């Protein structure tokens, strides 16, 4: 059986270390006691992890896109409720409703709201500049 250290030595690379990082990205923890019958089995599992990570990234992109559409709608609704509110003011109100205090919002900027709402970082600033 080959361990990740064996893989590194056999391939004269850091492939075992990369596998460990990839595994953590996909499953949220490092592989414990990972062993492979052959380099081919290692490569098959490595390819599986790469494909799974690609799928997760695409799923996250789709979810963030949906979340952003809901956010834009929420901003519009807030502007309709609060007479004379700008998009910027509506965003401040939404941040407060999400439990983000003024000090946090001033320090972290729009990124804290993007994090809280699972939006792509930079998406609010790009939207505001349109």
MMTF fields as JSON, N, C-alpha, C and O atoms, coordinates in Angstrom:
{
  "mmtfVersion": "1.0.0",
  "mmtfProducer": "UNKNOWN",
  "numBonds": 519,
  "numAtoms": 520,
  "numGroups": 130,
  "numChains": 1,
  "numModels": 1,
  "chainsPerModel": [1],
  "groupsPerChain": [130],
  "chainIdList": ["A"],
  "bondAtomList": [4, 2, 8, 6, 12, 10, 16, 14, 20, 18, 24, 22, 28, 26, 32, 30, 36, 34, 40, 38, 44, 42, 48, 46, 52, 50, 56, 54, 60, 58, 64, 62, 68, 66, 72, 70, 76, 74, 80, 78, 84, 82, 88, 86, 92, 90, 96, 94, 100, 98, 104, 102, 108, 106, 112, 110, 116, 114, 120, 118, 124, 122, 128, 126, 132, 130, 136, 134, 140, 138, 144, 142, 148, 146, 152, 150, 156, 154, 160, 158, 164, 162, 168, 166, 172, 170, 176, 174, 180, 178, 184, 182, 188, 186, 192, 190, 196, 194, 200, 198, 204, 202, 208, 206, 212, 210, 216, 214, 220, 218, 224, 222, 228, 226, 232, 230, 236, 234, 240, 238, 244, 242, 248, 246, 252, 250, 256, 254, 260, 258, 264, 262, 268, 266, 272, 270, 276, 274, 280, 278, 284, 282, 288, 286, 292, 290, 296, 294, 300, 298, 304, 302, 308, 306, 312, 310, 316, 314, 320, 318, 324, 322, 328, 326, 332, 330, 336, 334, 340, 338, 344, 342, 348, 346, 352, 350, 356, 354, 360, 358, 364, 362, 368, 366, 372, 370, 376, 374, 380, 378, 384, 382, 388, 386, 392, 390, 396, 394, 400, 398, 404, 402, 408, 406, 412, 410, 416, 414, 420, 418, 424, 422, 428, 426, 432, 430, 436, 434, 440, 438, 444, 442, 448, 446, 452, 450, 456, 454, 460, 458, 464, 462, 468, 466, 472, 470, 476, 474, 480, 478, 484, 482, 488, 486, 492, 490, 496, 494, 500, 498, 504, 502, 508, 506, 512, 510, 516, 514],
  "bondOrderList": [1, 1, 1, 1, 1, 1, 1, 1, 1, 1, 1, 1, 1, 1, 1, 1, 1, 1, 1, 1, 1, 1, 1, 1, 1, 1, 1, 1, 1, 1, 1, 1, 1, 1, 1, 1, 1, 1, 1, 1, 1, 1, 1, 1, 1, 1, 1, 1, 1, 1, 1, 1, 1, 1, 1, 1, 1, 1, 1, 1, 1, 1, 1, 1, 1, 1, 1, 1, 1, 1, 1, 1, 1, 1, 1, 1, 1, 1, 1, 1, 1, 1, 1, 1, 1, 1, 1, 1, 1, 1, 1, 1, 1, 1, 1, 1, 1, 1, 1, 1, 1, 1, 1, 1, 1, 1, 1, 1, 1, 1, 1, 1, 1, 1, 1, 1, 1, 1, 1, 1, 1, 1, 1, 1, 1, 1, 1, 1, 1],
  "groupList": [{"groupName": "UNK", "atomNameList": ["N", "CA", "C", "O"], "elementList": ["N", "C", "C", "O"], "formalChargeList": [0, 0, 0, 0], "bondAtomList": [1, 0, 2, 1, 3, 2], "bondOrderList": [1, 1, 2], "singleLetterCode": "X", "chemCompType": "L-PEPTIDE LINKING"}],
  "groupTypeList": [0, 0, 0, 0, 0, 0, 0, 0, 0, 0, 0, 0, 0, 0, 0, 0, 0, 0, 0, 0, 0, 0, 0, 0, 0, 0, 0, 0, 0, 0, 0, 0, 0, 0, 0, 0, 0, 0, 0, 0, 0, 0, 0, 0, 0, 0, 0, 0, 0, 0, 0, 0, 0, 0, 0, 0, 0, 0, 0, 0, 0, 0, 0, 0, 0, 0, 0, 0, 0, 0, 0, 0, 0, 0, 0, 0, 0, 0, 0, 0, 0, 0, 0, 0, 0, 0, 0, 0, 0, 0, 0, 0, 0, 0, 0, 0, 0, 0, 0, 0, 0, 0, 0, 0, 0, 0, 0, 0, 0, 0, 0, 0, 0, 0, 0, 0, 0, 0, 0, 0, 0, 0, 0, 0, 0, 0, 0, 0, 0, 0],
  "groupIdList": [1, 2, 3, 4, 5, 6, 7, 8, 9, 10, 11, 12, 13, 14, 15, 16, 17, 18, 19, 20, 21, 22, 23, 24, 25, 26, 27, 28, 29, 30, 31, 32, 33, 34, 35, 36, 37, 38, 39, 40, 41, 42, 43, 44, 45, 46, 47, 48, 49, 50, 51, 52, 53, 54, 55, 56, 57, 58, 59, 60, 61, 62, 63, 64, 65, 66, 67, 68, 69, 70, 71, 72, 73, 74, 75, 76, 77, 78, 79, 80, 81, 82, 83, 84, 85, 86, 87, 88, 89, 90, 91, 92, 93, 94, 95, 96, 97, 98, 99, 100, 101, 102, 103, 104, 105, 106, 107, 108, 109, 110, 111, 112, 113, 114, 115, 116, 117, 118, 119, 120, 121, 122, 123, 124, 125, 126, 127, 128, 129, 130],
  "secStructList": [7, 5, 7, 2, 2, 2, 2, 2, 2, 2, 2, 6, 1, 1, 2, 2, 2, 2, 2, 2, 2, 2, 2, 2, 2, 2, 2, 1, 1, 7, 7, 1, 1, 7, 7, 5, 1, 1, 2, 2, 2, 2, 2, 2, 2, 2, 2, 2, 2, 2, 2, 2, 2, 2, 2, 2, 2, 2, 2, 2, 2, 2, 2, 2, 2, 2, 2, 2, 2, 2, 2, 2, 2, 2, 2, 2, 2, 2, 2, 2, 2, 1, 6, 6, 7, 7, 2, 2, 2, 2, 2, 2, 2, 2, 2, 2, 2, 6, 6, 7, 7, 2, 2, 2, 2, 2, 2, 2, 6, 2, 2, 2, 2, 2, 2, 2, 2, 6, 7, 7, 6, 6, 2, 2, 2, 2, 2, 2, 6, 7],
  "xCoordList": [0.831, 0.0, 0.881, 1.906, 0.464, 1.211, 0.548, -0.663, 1.35, 0.866, 1.115, 1.726, 0.642, 0.877, 2.367, 2.849, 3.09, 4.55, 5.213, 6.149, 4.721, 5.259, 5.008, 5.876, 3.824, 3.474, 4.451, 4.953, 4.727, 5.69, 7.04, 7.653, 7.509, 8.825, 8.851, 9.81, 7.801, 7.766, 7.671, 8.235, 6.967, 6.766, 7.749, 7.753, 8.598, 9.558, 8.841, 9.277, 7.717, 6.886, 6.218, 6.537, 5.296, 4.49, 3.042, 2.119, 2.843, 1.49, 0.689, -0.512, 1.343, 0.647, 0.173, -0.925, 0.993, 0.61, -0.54, -1.468, -0.465, -1.525, -2.83, -3.9, -2.729, -3.9, -4.529, -5.749, -3.71, -4.209, -4.945, -6.008, -4.391, -5.052, -6.37, -7.382, -6.351, -7.539, -8.628, -9.797, -8.236, -9.167, -9.823, -11.031, -9.01, -9.542, -10.523, -11.553, -10.213, -11.127, -12.476, -13.521, -12.457, -13.685, -14.46, -15.678, -13.757, -14.437, -14.342, -15.054, -13.497, -13.405, -12.433, -12.294, -11.765, -10.761, -9.67, -9.878, -8.526, -7.411, -7.682, -8.347, -7.17, -7.323, -6.447, -5.261, -7.009, -6.253, -5.967, -6.881, -4.702, -4.32, -4.619, -4.88, -4.588, -4.861, -3.82, -2.616, -4.311, -3.423, -3.991, -5.204, -3.071, -3.449, -2.71, -1.555, -3.386, -2.769, -1.722, -0.764, -1.914, -1.003, -1.054, -1.917, -0.117, -0.149, -1.401, -1.943, -1.853, -3.06, -4.288, -5.132, -4.376, -5.488, -5.419, -6.439, -4.209, -4.017, -4.493, -5.234, -4.068, -4.434, -5.943, -6.526, -6.581, -8.039, -8.741, -9.674, -8.286, -8.893, -8.614, -9.485, -7.404, -7.023, -7.932, -8.439, -8.135, -9.006, -10.438, -11.107, -10.912, -12.25, -12.382, -13.368, -11.373, -11.409, -11.409, -12.129, -10.603, -10.578, -11.953, -12.43, -12.583, -13.91, -14.943, -15.797, -14.863, -15.812, -15.648, -16.637, -14.397, -14.165, -14.716, -15.314, -14.521, -15.088, -16.607, -17.191, -17.248, -18.701, -19.112, -20.084, -18.376, -18.696, -18.537, -19.347, -17.506, -17.284, -18.435, -18.906, -18.887, -20.008, -21.295, -22.06, -21.539, -22.716, -22.691, -23.718, -21.519, -21.37, -21.611, -22.242, -21.112, -21.323, -22.81, -23.3, -23.522, -24.962, -25.697, -26.569, -25.345, -25.998, -25.732, -26.639, -24.497, -24.17, -24.919, -25.315, -25.113, -25.873, -27.33, -27.913, -27.904, -29.279, -29.357, -30.282, -28.369, -28.352, -28.239, -28.857, -27.452, -27.299, -28.604, -28.973, -29.294, -30.59, -31.571, -32.307, -31.579, -32.445, -32.009, -32.85, -30.708, -30.192, -30.64, -31.105, -30.5, -30.909, -32.399, -32.813, -33.189, -34.621, -34.878, -35.749, -34.121, -34.259, -33.895, -34.552, -32.869, -32.492, -33.629, -33.994, -34.187, -35.282, -36.493, -37.11, -36.826, -37.951, -37.695, -38.599, -36.468, -36.113, -36.23, -36.701, -35.804, -35.909, -37.363, -37.687, -38.239, -39.659, -40.29, -41.172, -39.84, -40.392, -39.893, -40.663, -38.599, -37.985, -37.954, -37.127, -38.848, -38.966, -37.654, -37.082, -37.187, -35.983, -34.682, -33.606, -34.749, -33.527, -32.792, -33.388, -31.496, -30.64, -30.289, -30.587, -29.659, -29.201, -28.221, -28.273, -27.327, -26.327, -26.99, -26.59, -28.0, -28.705, -29.483, -29.53, -30.09, -30.818, -29.866, -30.23, -28.657, -27.658, -27.26, -27.103, -27.099, -26.786, -27.904, -27.635, -29.138, -30.29, -30.301, -30.552, -30.032, -29.985, -28.858, -29.035, -27.702, -26.58, -26.975, -26.694, -27.624, -28.071, -29.079, -29.026, -29.994, -30.991, -30.328, -30.863, -29.176, -28.438, -27.562, -26.848, -27.619, -26.862, -25.449, -24.623, -25.181, -23.864, -23.94, -24.704, -23.141, -23.22, -22.421, -21.639, -22.643, -22.037, -20.512, -19.864, -19.941, -18.476, -17.92, -16.916, -18.58, -18.151, -18.284, -17.392, -19.402, -19.642, -18.612, -18.111, -18.294, -17.287, -15.907, -15.144, -15.598, -14.276, -14.124, -13.133, -15.095, -14.977, -15.589, -15.285, -16.43, -17.057, -18.096, -18.661, -18.328, -19.361, -19.045, -19.946, -17.768, -17.369, -18.018, -18.298, -18.262, -18.888, -20.324, -20.793, -21.008, -22.366, -22.34, -23.18, -21.377, -21.244, -20.98, -21.52, -20.161, -19.891, -21.166, -21.506, -21.853, -23.062, -24.145, -24.865, -24.265, -25.317, -24.84, -25.598, -23.587, -22.975, -23.071, -23.607, -22.531, -22.439, -20.98, -20.074, -20.765, -19.399, -18.764, -19.364, -17.541, -16.859, -16.647, -16.208, -16.965, -16.845, -18.113, -18.199, -19.102, -20.303, -21.137, -21.693, -21.232, -22.034, -21.37, -22.047, -20.073, -19.36, -19.484, -19.684, -19.367, -19.532, -20.936, -21.121, -21.918, -23.315, -23.551, -24.246, -22.99, -23.174, -22.525, -22.984, -21.459, -20.751, -21.384, -20.961, -22.382, -23.054, -23.922, -24.557],
  "yCoordList": [-1.182, 0.0, 1.254, 1.311, 2.237, 3.487, 4.579, 4.789, 5.26, 6.416, 7.675, 7.615, 8.788, 10.047, 10.383, 10.935, 10.057, 10.261, 9.389, 9.819, 8.152, 7.261, 7.845, 7.787, 8.404, 9.02, 10.146, 10.247, 10.997, 12.089, 11.537, 12.049, 10.503, 9.932, 9.266, 9.433, 8.513, 7.8, 8.735, 8.458, 9.831, 10.763, 11.918, 12.763, 11.95, 13.05, 14.404, 15.322, 14.472, 15.677, 15.871, 15.193, 16.804, 17.048, 16.623, 17.162, 15.657, 15.234, 14.75, 15.004, 14.054, 13.601, 14.766, 14.73, 15.8, 16.998, 17.726, 18.209, 17.795, 18.445, 17.667, 18.256, 16.344, 15.489, 15.811, 15.94, 15.941, 16.247, 17.579, 17.692, 18.588, 19.896, 19.788, 20.356, 19.07, 18.886, 18.153, 18.535, 17.113, 16.339, 17.251, 17.181, 18.105, 19.025, 20.015, 20.328, 20.509, 21.428, 20.76, 21.401, 19.49, 18.781, 18.339, 18.511, 17.768, 17.152, 17.95, 17.643, 18.95, 19.778, 19.278, 19.904, 18.186, 17.674, 16.963, 16.571, 16.805, 16.113, 14.612, 14.08, 13.936, 12.479, 11.845, 12.157, 10.991, 10.311, 8.888, 8.123, 8.555, 7.195, 6.829, 5.663, 7.795, 7.509, 6.529, 6.737, 5.457, 4.46, 4.035, 3.999, 3.713, 3.347, 2.081, 1.872, 1.25, 0.004, 0.281, -0.477, 1.382, 1.688, 3.179, 3.908, 3.609, 4.998, 5.264, 6.369, 4.254, 4.401, 4.647, 5.487, 3.905, 4.123, 5.534, 6.211, 5.967, 7.324, 8.334, 9.262, 8.154, 9.089, 9.108, 10.173, 7.938, 7.886, 8.675, 9.432, 8.492, 9.212, 10.709, 11.532, 11.049, 12.448, 13.09, 14.192, 12.4, 12.913, 13.074, 14.053, 12.101, 12.189, 13.445, 14.175, 13.691, 14.871, 16.159, 17.104, 16.198, 17.385, 17.641, 18.775, 16.587, 16.731, 17.151, 17.995, 16.563, 16.911, 18.373, 19.07, 18.836, 20.236, 21.163, 22.192, 20.807, 21.598, 21.685, 22.749, 20.557, 20.542, 21.444, 22.192, 21.374, 22.207, 23.687, 24.511, 24.02, 25.415, 25.904, 27.028, 25.074, 25.453, 25.595, 26.535, 24.664, 24.761, 26.047, 26.709, 26.4, 27.635, 28.864, 29.826, 28.831, 29.948, 30.15, 31.279, 29.052, 29.122, 29.657, 30.517, 29.151, 29.606, 31.083, 31.822, 31.515, 32.927, 33.808, 34.923, 33.325, 34.079, 34.232, 35.31, 33.153, 33.219, 34.166, 34.969, 34.054, 34.914, 36.381, 37.243, 36.674, 38.058, 38.599, 39.746, 37.777, 38.21, 38.522, 39.507, 37.691, 37.937, 39.204, 39.957, 39.439, 40.641, 41.899, 42.858, 41.893, 43.053, 43.325, 44.477, 42.273, 42.43, 43.017, 43.869, 42.554, 43.057, 44.533, 45.293, 44.945, 46.366, 47.183, 48.232, 46.701, 47.424, 47.539, 48.6, 46.445, 46.471, 47.454, 48.176, 47.476, 48.392, 49.83, 50.689, 50.098, 51.466, 51.883, 53.06, 50.944, 51.263, 51.547, 52.399, 50.84, 51.006, 52.304, 53.025, 52.596, 53.782, 54.888, 54.87, 55.827, 56.906, 57.674, 58.099, 57.847, 58.615, 57.857, 58.436, 56.577, 55.805, 55.518, 55.141, 55.709, 55.346, 53.862, 53.222, 53.329, 51.934, 51.779, 50.796, 52.75, 52.68, 52.643, 51.864, 53.481, 53.511, 52.216, 51.696, 51.698, 50.429, 49.302, 48.423, 49.33, 48.314, 48.442, 47.432, 49.653, 49.862, 49.31, 48.693, 49.527, 49.031, 47.502, 46.879, 46.913, 45.448, 44.891, 43.882, 45.545, 45.094, 45.112, 44.167, 46.181, 46.281, 45.185, 44.588, 44.918, 43.864, 42.485, 41.582, 42.33, 41.066, 40.958, 39.971, 41.973, 41.927, 42.481, 42.267, 43.184, 43.8, 45.21, 46.042, 45.476, 46.813, 47.812, 47.435, 49.077, 50.15, 50.091, 50.329, 49.773, 49.683, 48.577, 48.77, 47.42, 46.31, 46.684, 46.418, 47.3, 47.678, 48.702, 48.615, 49.672, 50.674, 50.037, 50.418, 49.076, 48.442, 47.481, 47.539, 46.614, 45.57, 45.957, 45.346, 46.946, 47.376, 46.382, 45.602, 46.428, 45.596, 44.108, 43.272, 43.782, 42.375, 41.629, 40.436, 42.299, 41.607, 41.213, 40.149, 42.06, 41.736, 40.63, 39.731, 40.7, 39.642, 38.304, 37.278, 38.315, 37.079, 36.576, 35.397, 37.46, 37.093, 36.531, 35.609, 37.074, 36.663, 35.65, 35.273, 35.207, 34.27, 34.8, 34.153, 35.999, 36.612, 36.575, 36.512, 36.615, 36.667, 37.977, 39.046, 37.877, 39.078, 40.069, 39.701, 41.311, 42.377, 42.604, 43.577, 41.728, 41.83, 43.069, 43.688, 43.436, 44.617, 45.877, 46.733, 46.009, 47.198, 47.315, 48.41, 46.194, 46.245, 46.691, 47.492, 46.171, 46.523, 48.004, 48.671, 48.524, 49.926, 50.857, 51.981, 50.385, 51.239, 51.213, 51.951, 50.38, 50.3, 51.499, 51.6],
  "zCoordList": [0.0, 0.0, 0.0, 0.68, -0.766, -0.884, -0.047, -0.123, 0.741, 1.492, 0.655, -0.412, 1.147, 0.435, 0.394, -0.595, 1.447, 1.45, 0.398, -0.276, 0.257, -0.776, -2.167, -3.039, -2.364, -3.657, -3.958, -5.077, -2.965, -3.163, -3.586, -4.522, -2.91, -3.205, -4.58, -5.333, -4.909, -6.195, -7.388, -8.446, -7.221, -8.343, -8.32, -9.216, -7.27, -7.105, -7.215, -7.909, -6.489, -6.548, -5.19, -4.213, -5.16, -3.957, -4.218, -3.607, -5.124, -5.481, -4.28, -4.195, -3.353, -2.148, -1.31, -0.754, -1.214, -0.462, -1.157, -0.508, -2.472, -3.24, -3.076, -2.926, -3.107, -2.886, -1.532, -1.429, -0.505, 0.836, 0.85, 1.461, 0.183, 0.102, -0.662, -0.25, -1.756, -2.579, -1.8, -1.836, -1.108, -0.278, 0.76, 0.989, 1.384, 2.391, 1.759, 2.356, 0.556, -0.123, -0.4, -0.284, -0.762, -1.114, 0.123, 0.188, 1.109, 2.255, 3.551, 4.507, 3.608, 4.804, 5.853, 6.903, 5.605, 6.544, 5.748, 4.6, 6.362, 5.72, 5.691, 6.581, 4.677, 4.64, 5.722, 5.826, 6.494, 7.547, 7.087, 6.78, 7.045, 6.681, 5.243, 4.947, 4.346, 2.935, 2.397, 2.543, 1.772, 1.178, -0.159, -0.369, -1.059, -2.417, -2.822, -2.449, -3.584, -4.063, -5.136, -5.291, -5.879, -6.981, -7.298, -6.809, -8.12, -8.586, -9.417, -9.398, -10.138, -10.955, -10.068, -10.381, -8.96, -8.038, -7.447, -7.315, -7.095, -6.596, -7.642, -7.318, -8.896, -9.964, -10.181, -10.383, -10.141, -10.305, -9.197, -9.462, -7.956, -6.84, -6.941, -6.658, -7.344, -7.536, -8.586, -8.38, -9.708, -10.771, -10.275, -10.606, -9.472, -8.899, -8.039, -8.138, -7.19, -6.315, -7.135, -6.812, -8.195, -9.063, -9.67, -9.686, -10.166, -10.765, -9.725, -9.998, -8.538, -7.477, -7.06, -6.829, -6.963, -6.613, -7.696, -7.382, -8.964, -10.058, -9.934, -10.139, -9.596, -9.417, -8.259, -8.365, -7.159, -6.003, -6.331, -5.907, -7.077, -7.471, -8.344, -8.174, -9.269, -10.141, -9.335, -9.548, -8.407, -7.544, -6.732, -6.576, -6.217, -5.432, -6.309, -5.873, -7.537, -8.464, -8.736, -8.739, -8.963, -9.224, -7.995, -8.115, -6.821, -5.587, -5.335, -4.952, -5.547, -5.346, -6.341, -6.002, -7.548, -8.541, -8.097, -8.217, -7.588, -7.067, -5.87, -5.752, -4.99, -3.807, -4.207, -3.581, -5.249, -5.667, -6.252, -5.999, -7.026, -7.578, -6.441, -6.507, -5.414, -4.254, -3.518, -3.026, -3.442, -2.792, -3.542, -2.927, -4.864, -5.672, -5.464, -5.334, -5.434, -5.199, -3.802, -3.626, -2.836, -1.46, -1.384, -0.674, -2.098, -2.134, -2.734, -2.204, -3.839, -4.491, -3.555, -3.46, -2.868, -1.929, -0.786, -0.366, -0.291, 0.798, 0.334, 1.08, -0.895, -1.432, -1.588, -1.427, -1.897, -2.027, -0.663, -0.548, 0.356, 1.706, 2.344, 2.978, 2.174, 2.782, 1.727, 0.815, 1.864, 0.881, 0.766, 1.77, -0.46, -0.733, -0.502, -0.652, -0.14, 0.125, -1.179, -2.188, -1.123, -2.257, -2.138, -1.13, -3.172, -3.088, -1.937, -1.199, -1.785, -0.722, 0.652, 1.518, 0.849, 2.149, 2.365, 3.479, 1.306, 1.416, 1.814, 2.595, 1.28, 1.623, 3.091, 3.776, 3.575, 4.998, 5.881, 6.911, 5.486, 6.247, 6.253, 7.285, 5.11, 5.009, 5.872, 6.555, 5.842, 6.677, 8.146, 8.883, 8.565, 9.957, 10.28, 11.355, 9.358, 9.567, 9.668, 10.311, 9.037, 9.092, 10.341, 10.518, 11.204, 12.45, 12.35, 13.237, 11.278, 11.09, 11.651, 11.161, 12.685, 13.274, 12.427, 11.554, 12.713, 11.925, 11.943, 10.923, 13.108, 13.229, 12.332, 11.646, 12.343, 11.484, 10.013, 9.207, 9.68, 8.282, 7.82, 6.699, 8.676, 8.328, 8.162, 7.274, 9.012, 8.979, 7.791, 7.064, 7.604, 6.578, 5.239, 4.214, 5.245, 4.009, 3.504, 4.272, 2.23, 1.619, 1.726, 1.664, 1.887, 1.934, 3.095, 2.974, 4.208, 5.337, 4.994, 5.398, 4.259, 3.832, 2.779, 2.796, 1.865, 0.859, 1.532, 1.119, 2.557, 3.297, 3.973, 3.875, 4.645, 5.392, 4.474, 4.86, 3.272, 2.34, 1.307, 0.413, 1.422, 0.47, -0.962, -1.862, -1.126, -2.447, -2.89, -2.06, -4.179, -4.692, -4.24, -4.357, -3.722, -3.242, -4.391, -5.481, -4.12, -5.105, -5.906, -6.656, -5.763, -6.599, -6.277, -7.184, -5.014, -4.657, -5.189, -5.759, -5.016, -5.5, -7.021, -7.548, -7.719, -9.195, -9.564, -10.479, -8.851, -9.127, -8.847, -9.614, -7.769, -7.435, -8.452, -8.659, -9.083, -10.044, -11.427, -12.317, -11.612, -12.933, -13.176, -14.226]
}
